[in-house]
């Protein structure tokens, strides 16, 4: 017999807020504008991490490792939320963040050429 775990305060506060935001984002303009904002935030963090690690020079392997781990974590989260109908907005935000990070890393790599 499988016992359903109890709802914690974290689950009640965070997960319910994500569902409230996804209900708020039923309007396509809100959904895509939020996705664009998340994409730009990801680009900012990707380019900032590239600039900071290039200045320090000792942190290049550590920064590369941390960014690969973070992007792989986003991929695992996307895989978990992919088939749940209520979390499609969250999948869109995760993809936008990942795309922004990739684009930020890519433009920083072009500066090194």
Residue pairs with C-beta under 8 A, 6 or more apart in sequence:
18 87
18 90
19 86
21 89
22 86
22 87
22 88
22 89
22 90
24 30
25 31
25 34
25 89
31 89
31 92
34 93
35 92
35 93
35 96
36 96
38 93
38 96
38 97
38 100
39 96
39 97
39 99
39 100
39 103
40 100
41 97
41 100
42 96
42 97
42 98
42 99
42 100
42 101
42 103
42 104
43 100
43 101
43 103
43 104
43 107
44 100
44 104
45 100
45 101
45 104
46 67
46 100
46 101
46 102
46 103
46 104
46 105
46 107
46 108
47 104
47 105
47 107
47 108
48 104
49 63
49 67
49 104
49 105
50 63
50 104
50 105
50 108
50 109
50 111
51 108
52 59
52 63
53 59
53 60
53 62
53 63
53 64
54 60
54 108
54 112
67 101
67 105
70 101
71 98
71 101
71 102
74 94
74 97
74 98
75 98
77 94
78 91
78 94
78 95
78 98
81 87
81 90
81 91
81 94
82 91
